[in-house]
Amino acid sequence: MNKKIMNLTPHTLNIISGAEFDPAIRKYRGGETVLTILSSGMVSAKSAAQTELDPILVEGVEVQTMSAPKWVSVDPLPEAEEGTLFVVSALYVAACKELGIPTNNLLTIGNAVVAEDNRTVLGCTCLVRN
């Protein structure tokens, strides 16, 4: 059964088939775009204030450290047909999990990124179910 996917990231999402992993850049290369999902808006997670911790000394430079964020809320998902899946950021999923919000209808990009070079991301080979 075909699923409907809403892309709630600010970027167009290209699903690429046939890409091969290049260990030199730790990303996939090549392949062909088989599906393009335009952005349908954005959702975000809201964190509470972080606590300033003791700095660490790195090569003679003090680097400030902070506590991990504590999530206090997430933007609601938009109205959609039942069974719709939503592509969101990994931070949004982490916040939902911490807040006890179900994530069974959320997808993320994961690590299967397809790149033209070490910097230009073209898309991904798969989506990750959360």
C-alpha positions as MATLAB code, in Angstrom:
seq = 'MNKKIMNLTPHTLNIISGAEFDPAIRKYRGGETVLTILSSGMVSAKSAAQTELDPILVEGVEVQTMSAPKWVSVDPLPEAEEGTLFVVSALYVAACKELGIPTNNLLTIGNAVVAEDNRTVLGCTCLVRN';
ca = [
       0.000    0.000    0.000;
       1.354    3.420   -0.963;
       2.102    5.717    1.966;
       1.842    9.476    2.006;
       4.932   11.277    3.333;
       5.106   14.901    4.451;
       8.581   16.427    4.568;
       8.692   18.709    7.626;
      12.308   19.775    7.134;
      13.336   22.998    5.361;
      15.003   21.033    2.523;
      13.762   19.193   -0.544;
      14.357   15.484    0.042;
      15.721   13.313   -2.779;
      15.600    9.528   -2.421;
      18.441    8.072   -4.495;
      18.701    4.485   -5.725;
      21.882    2.706   -6.803;
      24.368    4.889   -4.921;
      27.565    3.234   -3.736;
      29.376    3.897   -0.463;
      32.654    5.838   -0.778;
      34.785    5.216    2.333;
      37.024    8.193    1.486;
      34.194   10.635    2.310;
      32.065    8.236    4.429;
      29.028    8.955    2.251;
      27.311    7.418   -0.758;
      27.954    8.640   -4.326;
      26.240    8.260   -7.678;
      22.884    6.661   -8.203;
      19.664    8.091   -9.577;
      16.971   10.186   -7.915;
      13.822    8.045   -7.837;
      11.638   10.225   -5.603;
      11.655   13.913   -4.668;
       9.646   15.115   -1.660;
       9.296   18.889   -1.369;
       9.258   20.589    2.015;
       5.758   20.955    3.486;
       6.829   23.294    6.286;
       8.846   22.788    9.415;
       8.444   21.568   12.978;
      10.873   22.152   15.806;
      11.594   21.092   19.346;
      11.830   23.618   22.175;
      14.450   23.168   24.857;
      14.639   24.672   28.301;
      17.628   26.751   29.287;
      20.861   24.829   29.499;
      23.172   25.068   32.482;
      26.668   26.437   32.034;
      29.245   23.880   33.172;
      32.965   24.151   33.856;
      35.048   24.913   30.777;
      37.546   22.405   29.416;
      41.077   23.310   28.408;
      41.886   22.340   24.793;
      45.343   23.190   23.453;
      45.599   26.079   25.884;
      42.149   27.473   25.033;
      39.229   27.398   27.467;
      36.143   25.969   25.754;
      32.832   26.556   27.528;
      30.613   23.505   28.091;
      26.872   23.320   28.654;
      24.523   20.677   29.997;
      22.494   18.648   27.497;
      19.189   20.324   26.606;
      16.019   19.287   28.393;
      13.149   19.289   25.941;
       9.998   21.066   27.077;
       7.774   20.837   23.977;
       7.609   20.126   20.259;
       5.598   21.794   17.530;
       2.484   19.742   16.751;
       2.418   17.771   13.517;
       0.115   19.225   10.856;
      -3.310   17.764   10.118;
      -2.918   14.895    7.657;
      -4.629   11.780    6.356;
      -4.488    8.807    8.697;
      -1.364    6.744    8.068;
       0.722    9.691    6.821;
       4.404    9.517    7.724;
       6.427   12.638    8.539;
      10.110   13.304    7.771;
      11.512   15.353   10.662;
      14.895   16.166   12.197;
      16.654   13.751   14.537;
      16.401   16.443   17.262;
      12.606   16.496   16.874;
      12.508   12.697   17.297;
      14.817   12.871   20.348;
      12.579   15.489   21.956;
       9.448   13.418   21.263;
      11.053   10.348   22.844;
      12.153   12.316   25.920;
       8.645   13.810   26.265;
       6.922   10.426   25.838;
       5.324   11.337   22.499;
       4.911    8.384   20.090;
       7.370    8.375   17.176;
       5.964    5.502   15.094;
       4.892    7.886   12.298;
       8.211    9.802   12.204;
      11.039    9.265    9.722;
      14.539   10.767    9.630;
      17.304   10.828    7.051;
      19.834    8.791    9.034;
      23.399    8.165    7.864;
      22.774    7.001    4.284;
      23.606   10.404    2.763;
      24.443   10.713   -0.944;
      26.965   13.438   -1.741;
      28.438   14.933   -4.888;
      31.671   15.617   -3.014;
      32.460   15.735    0.688;
      30.200   18.790    1.178;
      27.333   18.869   -1.321;
      24.499   16.616   -0.149;
      22.218   15.427   -2.963;
      19.867   13.194   -0.990;
      19.732    9.878    0.831;
      19.381    6.195    0.006;
      16.752    5.430    2.649;
      14.661    6.787    5.484;
      14.935    5.672    9.100;
      11.836    4.594   11.022;
      11.739    5.824   14.579;
];
